[in-house]
Structures are given as C-alpha cells and as structure tokens.
Amino acid sequence: MPKIRCAIYDRVSTELQAKEGLSLDAQKKALTDYAVFHGYEIVGYYADEGLTARKKMQNRKDLMRLLRDVEADKIDLILVTKLDRWFRNIKDYHNTQAILEAHHCNWKTIFEEYDTSTANGRFAINIMLSVNENECDRTSDRILSVFDYKKSRKEHLNGKPAYGYISAENKRLAKDPDTEHIVNDIFSHYFSTYSKKATVHYILSKYADSPACPTMYQVNRILKCPTYTGQMYGIDDYCPAYITAEQYQKIQSVSDSKIIPRQTEPFLFSSMIRCPVCGKNMNGFVKRRPLKSGQVSVYKRYRCGAKFTEYHNGACLSESVVEEYLITCMKDEINAKIIGLEIKKKKQKERPDMSARIRAEMERLNIMYQKGRIKDAYYDEQYARLSEKLESCPSVQEITASPDVRTPLSGASLSEWQKVYINLDIQHKKAFWKEIILEIHVNPQTRKISGFSFRI
C-alpha cells in the first residue's frame, strides 16, 4: 500500500511567537515527529512567518504554494498544529476546503481533534473559526485604539523612523542631529537644480565617506515623502518639518518621474513638452549627423515616447529651436513672470514681520478692551479681522522649515536675466525653465511651438 503523501504547514505571527514561544521550528519538529510516527511520506514543508491568519490568502505566500501543489495532485494530507494556525477566516477556509475536496486532499490538526467527514465535525469547525475570527477582530480593534491614542499624542508608532528623524524620549519624532544637515542639503540642492538625478549624484558624491550617507533610493524617497513637511497619517505638525507644504507640492509638480541612473545626457525641457497628437510626454534624444568635413554634428531633439508603439506622425523638435523661441518670442511674458516672482519672494520674507505686527495689534486691542475703551461689538469685529489676517501668514514652523535655497532666478533682475541665463551651466538652465514653465504647447496642425503655460 503506497504511503500517504504528507505536507507540513506551519504559521506564526510575531505576537504569538513572542508570547507563547510557539516558533516555526517548534511547530515543524512536532509536525515532523507526528508524520514519522504515523509512517507518512513528507513531500514538502510550507511556512509563513510573521503573518496573521486574518491576512488575505494571497499574502500568505507559502499557503499559496501549498495550494498549487495540491492542485497538481502532489499531496494527500496536510498537517497543521492547531486550527488557528490553519485559518481564522471562515470565507478563506471554505474557499480552500473546496480546492482540497476537488483534489481529494485532507487536513489534520495534531494538537486538536477535528473531523470534516461528519456534519457535527464541520459544524464544530465553523463555530471555532467564528470564535477565532472574532478574537482576531477584537485584538485588531484594540491595537487600532492604541494607535489612534498614540496618533492623538503625535507619538512614533513603530518601526524605524524615516531618514533624518529619530524617536525621542517622549516617543515623538525629532530631527536626527547626525543626518539633519544631509536632509537640508538634499532639499537645498534640489531647489537649485530641480533635478532628482543631479541631487542624487551630488549627495552620494559629497557624503560618500560618511557612514550616514543615504542610498539613491532614500534620497528619492525623501523628495517624494510628505513626512518631511511635518505631516503624518493626515495630521499636520506631527513631527518637525524640513520643508513647507508649498515646497513639497512644487517638488511633486515639477517631476514625479523615476530616477534612471544610466541616463547621463541632460535635456532642458524634459517632461515639459507634450505630443500634440496623443498628449504624452515627448522624450529627449541625441541626434548625430556626420559632416563632409569628417566631424559629427550632435544636437538634441524631442519626440513622442509613443511614436514607435502607436505609430503616429507626431512632432519632432530641436532643443535649440525651443530654447530660442522661449528666450526671444516670449520675452515679455517671462519678464512679467519674473516681476511676479520677485514680488512674491519679497512678500514671503516680510511675512514673519507681518505676523509679529498683527499679534502686537491684537494685544493692543485686548488692552483697550480690558480698560473699557471700546465696545463689545467693535472688539469682536476687529479681533475677527486680525485673526483672519494672522491665519494667512505662515506658521513659525513653516518659516523655519523652509531651507535656505538659491534658485537660478536668484539675483537676476528684470533687465539682465537673459545675460544671467546665458552664463548658466546646463543643469541650472534646466532648473530655470522648470521653475517658471509648466508645459510647452505644440500646434497639432503645424507641429510647431504655439505657446506655453506658467507653473507659478
């Protein structure tokens, strides 16, 4: 008589392993001893570590591998220690049971007695699964309540804090003194180039010998993570901020593309020109043409990334043509925008003083009210007006969070910005256009530039 082909499945959550010591190794030994004692042929071991049975089946990788082997008719019997190591979810249990029955595969618990061959046995299993499922849900609710309480106190929940932060004695996040200067340098350099790739290269080169040097992926995450604005779990001021919410939104709007380390050729208008046919971004490429003199002419062009998949006759633009158009044809519009930028930056610098003046005026209003020199109606009206003005000013955290950055427009007056631009290197020229232009428009009929829209 052929031996029963047996599969051993064990699962442990980190909570159970810590409290009861029922580790994977302990389960595996008990199950193996049981199989050997009964003369079963062990055809495979399957284990899911650190996963609750209330997780979706798809997240339990070894369970899914076990079921694939069942469907391949490799297994006659599955051994588990207890029912709650097998399932705590009635729906998933019945779905799995249907697969087992279709392939004539049984399962057995070695520390408990369950029998799926009788109506009473199946009824008992459903009752225990309901109890286990309810217990899991109640435990989950208690954990969520603890997390909600910690969030209300703005405490760090669990895991390793984000790069640039540490968990302080009060269990709240604080800036890490060992890496704070690196995070500030990341944002400062990004706002001077508006290039993730250039920022990664700069940081990895500058701090290569430092043990605190972040990886390429950490730098990329820092530039994409809202935590660095002080927001976590949808709660503002959850932790000290490195940048303002406005700066974070600008980073996301300028570039949400992935870093491609192998790409070394910078293009001035990447992700700024859209195909007039399909609306997708036009990608930069280098065109090389041999000349009669034996030299090679190298120039940059832009074409639609979907040209070779959708086979449409899209536009193809030279970078020099686009650059010349922006500098000469749109001179007045860019001048007006630079004036607006200078005024905006001047107002931002004045806002901290404005906030202090408003608070002083509110204090004078309070004193006058306390001395009885003004009536209730007038006091309420003026206090509401001042409160509204104060809310429009940035908070102290927003002011201190803003890194000291210099953009390509810094120091460029209205009359000389073109001269400043000509002397910029290619990275800062690219940052110049990224700062002020959102999209360059191409006419679908003529395939030529027809205008652009400002980012700010």
C-alpha positions as CSV (number, residue, x, y, z in Angstrom):
1,M,0.0,0.0,0.0
2,P,1.5,3.4,-1.0
3,K,2.4,5.8,1.8
4,I,0.3,8.9,2.4
5,R,2.0,11.9,0.9
6,C,2.0,14.5,3.6
7,A,2.7,18.3,3.5
8,I,3.6,20.1,6.7
9,Y,2.3,23.7,7.1
10,D,3.2,26.0,10.0
11,R,2.4,29.6,10.5
12,V,3.3,32.0,13.4
13,S,2.6,35.7,14.0
14,T,5.2,37.7,15.7
15,E,2.9,38.3,18.6
16,L,2.2,34.6,19.2
17,Q,5.9,33.8,18.8
18,A,6.9,36.4,21.5
19,K,4.2,35.4,24.0
20,E,3.9,31.6,23.7
21,G,7.2,30.6,22.2
22,L,5.4,28.5,19.5
23,S,8.0,29.2,16.9
24,L,8.2,27.8,13.4
25,D,11.0,25.4,14.5
26,A,8.9,24.1,17.4
27,Q,5.9,23.5,15.1
28,K,8.0,21.9,12.4
29,K,9.6,19.5,14.9
30,A,6.2,18.5,16.4
31,L,4.6,18.0,12.9
32,T,7.6,16.1,11.6
33,D,7.6,13.7,14.6
34,Y,3.9,13.1,14.1
35,A,4.3,12.3,10.4
36,V,7.2,10.0,11.0
37,F,5.4,8.2,13.8
38,H,2.4,7.5,11.6
39,G,4.5,6.5,8.6
40,Y,3.6,9.4,6.3
41,E,5.9,10.4,3.4
42,I,6.8,14.1,3.9
43,V,6.8,15.7,0.4
44,G,7.2,19.3,1.5
45,Y,7.5,22.0,4.2
46,Y,5.5,25.2,4.0
47,A,5.8,28.1,6.5
48,D,4.5,31.6,6.8
49,E,6.3,33.7,9.3
50,G,5.1,36.9,10.9
51,L,1.7,36.8,9.2
52,T,-1.7,36.7,10.9
53,A,-4.2,34.3,9.6
54,R,-6.7,37.2,9.1
55,K,-4.5,38.5,6.3
56,K,-5.6,37.8,2.7
57,M,-4.7,34.4,1.4
58,Q,-2.7,36.0,-1.3
59,N,-0.3,37.5,1.3
60,R,0.5,34.0,2.7
61,K,3.0,33.0,0.0
62,D,3.7,29.5,1.3
63,L,0.0,28.8,1.7
64,M,-0.5,29.7,-2.0
65,R,2.5,27.5,-2.9
66,L,0.9,24.7,-0.9
67,L,-2.4,25.0,-2.7
68,R,-0.7,25.0,-6.1
69,D,0.9,21.7,-5.2
70,V,-2.5,20.4,-4.0
71,E,-3.9,21.3,-7.4
72,A,-1.0,19.4,-9.0
73,D,-2.1,16.3,-7.1
74,K,1.2,16.1,-5.2
75,I,-0.3,16.0,-1.7
76,D,-2.8,13.6,0.1
77,L,-2.7,15.1,3.6
78,I,-1.8,18.5,5.2
79,L,-0.7,18.5,8.8
80,V,-1.0,21.6,11.0
81,T,-0.6,22.0,14.7
82,K,-3.9,23.8,15.5
83,L,-6.9,25.1,13.7
84,D,-5.9,28.8,14.3
85,R,-2.5,28.0,12.6
86,W,-4.5,27.0,9.6
87,F,-7.3,29.6,9.3
88,R,-9.1,32.3,11.3
89,N,-11.2,33.4,8.4
90,I,-14.4,31.5,7.5
91,K,-14.5,32.6,3.9
92,D,-10.9,31.7,3.1
93,Y,-11.3,28.4,4.9
94,H,-14.3,27.4,2.7
95,N,-12.5,28.5,-0.4
96,T,-9.5,26.4,0.5
97,Q,-11.6,23.5,1.5
98,A,-13.3,23.5,-1.9
99,I,-9.8,23.1,-3.5
100,L,-8.8,20.3,-1.2
101,E,-12.0,18.4,-1.7
102,A,-11.7,18.7,-5.5
103,H,-8.3,17.1,-5.4
104,H,-9.1,14.6,-2.6
105,C,-6.7,16.1,-0.1
106,N,-7.4,16.1,3.6
107,W,-6.0,18.1,6.5
108,K,-5.5,17.3,10.1
109,T,-4.5,19.1,13.4
110,I,-2.1,17.2,15.6
111,F,-2.9,19.1,18.9
112,E,-6.7,19.2,18.4
113,E,-9.4,16.8,17.1
114,Y,-11.4,17.9,14.1
115,D,-13.3,15.7,11.6
116,T,-14.5,17.1,8.3
117,S,-16.2,13.9,7.3
118,T,-19.3,14.4,9.5
119,A,-21.9,17.2,9.8
120,N,-21.2,17.7,13.5
121,G,-17.5,17.9,12.8
122,R,-18.0,20.5,10.1
123,F,-20.3,22.4,12.4
124,A,-17.7,22.4,15.2
125,I,-15.0,23.7,12.8
126,N,-17.3,26.6,11.7
127,I,-18.0,27.5,15.3
128,M,-14.3,27.6,16.2
129,L,-13.4,29.5,13.1
130,S,-16.1,32.1,14.1
131,V,-14.7,32.3,17.6
132,N,-11.1,32.7,16.3
133,E,-12.2,35.3,13.7
134,N,-14.0,37.3,16.4
135,E,-10.9,37.1,18.7
136,C,-8.7,38.4,15.9
137,D,-11.0,41.3,15.1
138,R,-11.2,42.3,18.8
139,T,-7.4,42.2,19.1
140,S,-7.2,44.3,15.9
141,D,-9.6,46.8,17.3
142,R,-7.6,47.1,20.5
143,I,-4.4,47.7,18.5
144,L,-6.1,50.3,16.4
145,S,-7.3,52.0,19.5
146,V,-3.8,52.1,20.9
147,F,-2.5,53.5,17.6
148,D,-5.2,56.2,17.5
149,Y,-4.3,57.2,21.0
150,K,-0.6,57.4,20.0
151,K,-1.5,59.5,17.0
152,S,-3.5,61.9,19.1
153,R,-0.3,62.4,21.2
154,K,1.7,62.6,18.0
155,E,3.9,59.7,19.0
156,H,6.0,57.5,16.8
157,L,4.1,54.3,16.3
158,N,6.5,51.6,15.3
159,G,9.3,50.6,13.0
160,K,12.4,52.6,12.1
161,P,11.8,56.4,11.7
162,A,12.3,58.0,8.3
163,Y,15.8,59.1,7.3
164,G,16.5,62.3,9.1
165,Y,14.4,61.6,12.2
166,I,14.9,59.8,15.5
167,S,12.4,58.7,18.1
168,A,13.0,61.0,21.1
169,E,12.5,60.2,24.8
170,N,8.9,61.4,24.7
171,K,8.3,58.9,21.9
172,R,7.8,61.7,19.4
173,L,9.9,62.2,16.3
174,A,12.7,64.7,16.3
175,K,15.3,65.7,13.8
176,D,18.3,63.4,13.8
177,P,21.4,65.5,14.6
178,D,23.6,63.1,12.7
179,T,21.7,63.4,9.4
180,E,19.7,66.6,9.7
181,H,22.4,68.5,7.7
182,I,22.2,65.9,4.9
183,V,18.5,66.2,4.5
184,N,18.7,70.0,4.5
185,D,21.4,69.7,1.8
186,I,19.2,67.4,-0.3
187,F,16.3,69.9,-0.4
188,S,18.7,72.9,-0.9
189,H,20.4,71.3,-3.8
190,Y,17.2,70.1,-5.4
191,F,15.7,73.6,-5.4
192,S,18.8,74.9,-7.0
193,T,18.7,72.4,-9.9
194,Y,15.1,71.0,-9.9
195,S,16.7,67.7,-10.8
196,K,16.3,64.5,-8.7
197,K,19.1,62.8,-10.7
198,A,21.5,65.7,-10.1
199,T,20.6,65.8,-6.4
200,V,21.2,62.1,-6.0
201,H,24.6,62.4,-7.7
202,Y,25.6,65.4,-5.6
203,I,24.6,63.8,-2.3
204,L,26.2,60.4,-3.0
205,S,29.4,62.1,-4.1
206,K,29.6,64.6,-1.2
207,Y,28.8,62.2,1.6
208,A,30.4,59.0,0.1
209,D,32.8,58.7,3.0
210,S,30.2,59.4,5.7
211,P,28.6,56.4,7.5
212,A,25.3,58.4,7.4
213,C,25.3,58.7,3.6
214,P,21.8,57.8,2.3
215,T,21.3,55.5,-0.6
216,M,19.9,56.6,-4.0
217,Y,16.5,55.2,-3.1
218,Q,16.5,57.0,0.2
219,V,17.2,60.4,-1.5
220,N,14.5,59.7,-4.0
221,R,12.0,58.8,-1.1
222,I,12.9,62.0,0.8
223,L,11.9,64.0,-2.2
224,K,8.6,62.2,-2.5
225,C,7.6,61.7,1.1
226,P,5.1,64.2,2.8
227,T,6.6,63.3,6.2
228,Y,9.3,66.0,5.6
229,T,6.6,68.6,5.7
230,G,5.7,67.6,9.2
231,Q,2.6,65.7,8.2
232,M,1.9,62.0,9.0
233,Y,-1.3,60.0,9.0
234,G,-3.1,63.1,7.6
235,I,-2.2,65.1,10.7
236,D,-0.3,68.4,10.4
237,D,2.6,69.3,12.7
238,Y,3.1,65.6,13.6
239,C,6.8,66.0,13.5
240,P,9.4,68.7,12.8
241,A,9.3,69.8,9.2
242,Y,12.2,70.2,6.8
243,I,10.2,71.9,4.1
244,T,6.9,73.6,3.8
245,A,3.8,72.0,2.2
246,E,4.1,74.5,-0.7
247,Q,7.6,73.4,-1.4
248,Y,6.6,69.7,-1.3
249,Q,3.8,70.3,-3.8
250,K,6.2,72.1,-6.1
251,I,8.6,69.1,-6.0
252,Q,5.8,66.8,-7.0
253,S,4.5,69.1,-9.7
254,V,8.0,69.6,-11.2
255,S,8.9,66.0,-11.5
256,D,7.3,62.7,-10.5
257,S,9.4,60.6,-12.8
258,K,11.7,57.8,-11.6
259,I,15.4,58.2,-11.4
260,I,17.2,56.5,-14.2
261,P,20.9,56.2,-13.2
262,R,22.1,55.2,-16.6
263,Q,20.8,58.3,-18.3
264,T,23.6,60.8,-18.4
265,E,22.5,63.3,-21.1
266,P,20.7,66.3,-19.6
267,F,17.8,67.8,-21.5
268,L,16.5,71.3,-20.8
269,F,12.8,70.6,-21.4
270,S,12.2,67.0,-20.1
271,S,8.6,66.3,-19.2
272,M,7.6,69.9,-20.3
273,I,6.6,69.2,-24.0
274,R,3.5,67.1,-24.8
275,C,2.8,65.4,-28.1
276,P,0.1,67.3,-30.0
277,V,-1.3,64.0,-31.3
278,C,-1.7,61.7,-28.2
279,G,-0.8,64.1,-25.3
280,K,2.0,62.0,-23.9
281,N,5.4,63.4,-22.9
282,M,7.9,64.0,-25.6
283,N,11.3,62.4,-24.8
284,G,14.7,63.9,-25.5
285,F,17.2,62.1,-27.6
286,V,20.6,62.9,-29.2
287,K,20.8,63.1,-33.0
288,R,24.3,62.7,-34.5
289,R,24.9,63.5,-38.2
290,P,28.3,63.1,-39.9
291,L,29.5,66.2,-41.8
292,K,31.5,66.4,-45.0
293,S,34.5,67.7,-43.0
294,G,34.6,64.4,-41.2
295,Q,33.2,65.9,-37.9
296,V,30.0,64.8,-36.3
297,S,27.2,67.3,-35.6
298,V,25.5,66.5,-32.3
299,Y,22.2,68.1,-31.3
300,K,19.3,67.3,-29.1
301,R,15.7,66.8,-30.2
302,Y,12.3,65.8,-28.7
303,R,9.9,63.2,-30.0
304,C,6.8,61.4,-28.6
305,G,7.6,58.4,-26.5
306,A,4.6,56.5,-28.0
307,K,5.7,57.2,-31.6
308,F,7.0,53.7,-32.2
309,T,4.2,51.9,-30.4
310,E,1.1,53.9,-31.6
311,Y,2.8,54.7,-35.0
312,H,1.5,58.2,-35.4
313,N,3.2,61.1,-37.1
314,G,4.0,63.2,-34.1
315,A,6.1,66.3,-33.9
316,C,9.9,66.3,-33.6
317,L,11.5,69.5,-32.2
318,S,15.1,70.6,-31.8
319,E,16.1,71.8,-28.3
320,S,17.9,74.8,-29.7
321,V,14.7,75.9,-31.5
322,V,12.6,75.5,-28.4
323,E,15.1,77.5,-26.3
324,E,15.4,80.3,-28.9
325,Y,11.6,80.6,-29.0
326,L,11.3,80.9,-25.3
327,I,14.1,83.5,-25.0
328,T,13.1,85.7,-27.9
329,C,9.4,85.3,-28.7
330,M,8.1,85.0,-25.1
331,K,10.4,87.7,-23.6
332,D,7.6,89.9,-22.4
333,E,5.7,87.1,-20.7
334,I,8.8,85.8,-18.9
335,N,9.7,89.3,-17.8
336,A,6.2,89.8,-16.3
337,K,6.5,86.4,-14.5
338,I,9.9,87.3,-13.1
339,I,8.5,90.5,-11.7
340,G,5.7,88.5,-10.0
341,L,8.3,86.0,-8.6
342,E,10.4,88.9,-7.1
343,I,7.3,90.5,-5.5
344,K,6.1,87.1,-4.1
345,K,9.5,86.3,-2.6
346,K,9.7,89.8,-1.1
347,K,6.3,89.3,0.5
348,Q,7.3,85.9,1.9
349,K,10.4,87.5,3.5
350,E,8.1,90.2,5.0
351,R,5.5,87.7,6.4
352,P,7.3,86.9,9.7
353,D,7.4,90.6,10.5
354,M,3.7,91.0,9.4
355,S,2.8,88.2,11.8
356,A,4.5,89.9,14.7
357,R,2.8,93.2,13.9
358,I,-0.6,91.5,13.8
359,R,0.0,89.9,17.2
360,A,1.1,93.2,18.6
361,E,-2.1,94.9,17.3
362,M,-4.2,92.1,18.8
363,E,-2.5,92.7,22.1
364,R,-3.2,96.4,22.0
365,L,-6.8,95.6,21.1
366,N,-7.1,93.4,24.2
367,I,-5.7,96.1,26.4
368,M,-8.1,98.7,25.1
369,Y,-11.0,96.2,25.7
370,Q,-9.9,95.4,29.2
371,K,-9.8,99.1,30.0
372,G,-13.3,99.6,28.7
373,R,-12.3,102.0,25.9
374,I,-14.0,100.0,23.2
375,K,-17.4,98.2,23.0
376,D,-18.0,94.5,22.6
377,A,-19.2,94.7,19.0
378,Y,-16.2,96.7,17.9
379,Y,-13.8,94.4,19.7
380,D,-15.4,91.3,18.2
381,E,-15.3,92.7,14.7
382,Q,-11.6,93.9,14.9
383,Y,-10.4,90.7,16.6
384,A,-12.0,88.5,13.9
385,R,-10.4,90.7,11.2
386,L,-7.0,90.4,12.8
387,S,-7.4,86.6,13.3
388,E,-8.2,86.1,9.7
389,K,-5.1,88.1,8.7
390,L,-3.0,86.1,11.1
391,E,-4.2,82.8,9.6
392,S,-3.0,83.8,6.2
393,C,0.6,84.2,7.5
394,P,2.8,81.1,7.6
395,S,3.3,79.4,10.9
396,V,6.7,79.6,12.7
397,Q,7.3,76.0,11.7
398,E,6.7,76.8,8.0
399,I,9.2,79.7,8.2
400,T,11.9,77.7,10.0
401,A,11.3,74.6,7.8
402,S,12.0,76.4,4.6
403,P,15.6,75.6,3.6
404,D,17.9,78.4,2.6
405,V,18.0,77.7,-1.2
406,R,19.1,79.7,-4.1
407,T,17.3,79.1,-7.4
408,P,18.6,80.0,-10.9
409,L,16.5,83.2,-10.7
410,S,18.2,84.4,-7.5
411,G,20.0,87.7,-8.2
412,A,18.6,88.0,-11.7
413,S,17.0,91.4,-12.2
414,L,14.4,92.2,-14.9
415,S,17.0,93.9,-17.2
416,E,19.7,91.2,-17.0
417,W,18.0,87.8,-16.6
418,Q,18.9,86.9,-20.2
419,K,22.6,87.6,-19.6
420,V,22.5,85.6,-16.4
421,Y,20.8,82.7,-18.2
422,I,23.4,82.6,-21.0
423,N,26.2,82.1,-18.4
424,L,24.4,79.2,-16.6
425,D,25.5,75.6,-17.0
426,I,23.1,73.2,-18.5
427,Q,21.7,71.9,-15.1
428,H,20.9,75.4,-13.9
429,K,19.4,76.3,-17.3
430,K,17.1,73.3,-16.9
431,A,16.2,74.4,-13.4
432,F,15.5,77.9,-14.7
433,W,12.8,76.6,-17.1
434,K,11.5,74.1,-14.5
435,E,10.9,76.8,-12.0
436,I,8.7,79.0,-14.2
437,I,7.2,76.9,-17.0
438,L,4.7,74.1,-16.6
439,E,4.1,73.0,-20.2
440,I,5.2,74.0,-23.7
441,H,2.4,73.7,-26.2
442,V,2.8,72.4,-29.7
443,N,0.3,73.1,-32.5
444,P,-1.2,69.8,-33.7
445,Q,-1.6,71.1,-37.3
446,T,1.8,72.9,-37.9
447,R,3.8,70.7,-35.3
448,K,5.4,73.9,-34.2
449,I,5.5,75.6,-30.8
450,S,2.4,77.7,-30.1
451,G,3.0,78.9,-26.6
452,F,3.4,77.7,-23.0
453,S,1.7,77.8,-19.6
454,F,3.4,79.0,-16.4
455,R,3.9,76.8,-13.4
456,I,3.5,79.7,-11.0
